[in-house]
Every structure is written in structure tokens, then in C-alpha cells.
């Protein structure tokens, strides 16, 4: 398992990268980490600042809201449409699902 770098170290590396004109490979080499590690830290930092900065939150908040809305819709369909005891002999279906299959 790779060693975990302290949060202060990560923040310092990100700050140096953002304030300098050096490439990710050069900054990573200067700090003794891999370029892919620095890129991952940058993407994590961008996501966390996007969440805290803008009330809307951008695409992350929008997709979370859509996921929640889809869950509510699915629960409504299950409880309204196909509620009732299930039997082993016959599958109970509702009108909405049988009209879609025709």
C-alpha cells in the first residue's frame, strides 16, 4: 500500500503547481511524487472546491439531485403499481407494465 502523504504536503504541492508555470511532471519530480499522483490530487481538489464554492455545485450536485429524484420515482412506481402479495404460481403484473409490453 502506498504511503499516505500529509494533507499539508498535498495542499503545498497543489499551491506550488497552481502558482508556477511548471508542468505537472516537473512539479511532481521536484516533490518526489509521480505525475499521476499529482494529477489525481488536482482533480480531487477541483471537485472539493467546486462543491464548496458555488451554491449549485455544478455537475456533481446536479447528478446527485437527479439520482435522488430517480430513486423517488422508482419507489413511487413500485408502491403504486405493483403492490400486493406475490404468489409462486402466477406473476402479478400491473396495467402499466402490461400495456408497455404490447
Secondary structure, DSSP 4 states (H G I P E B T S, - for coil): -PPPPPHHHHHHHHHHHHHS---HHHHHHHHT--HHHHHHHHHHHHHHHHHHH-TT-HHHHHHHHHHHHHHHHHHHHHHHHS-S---SSS----HHHHHH--
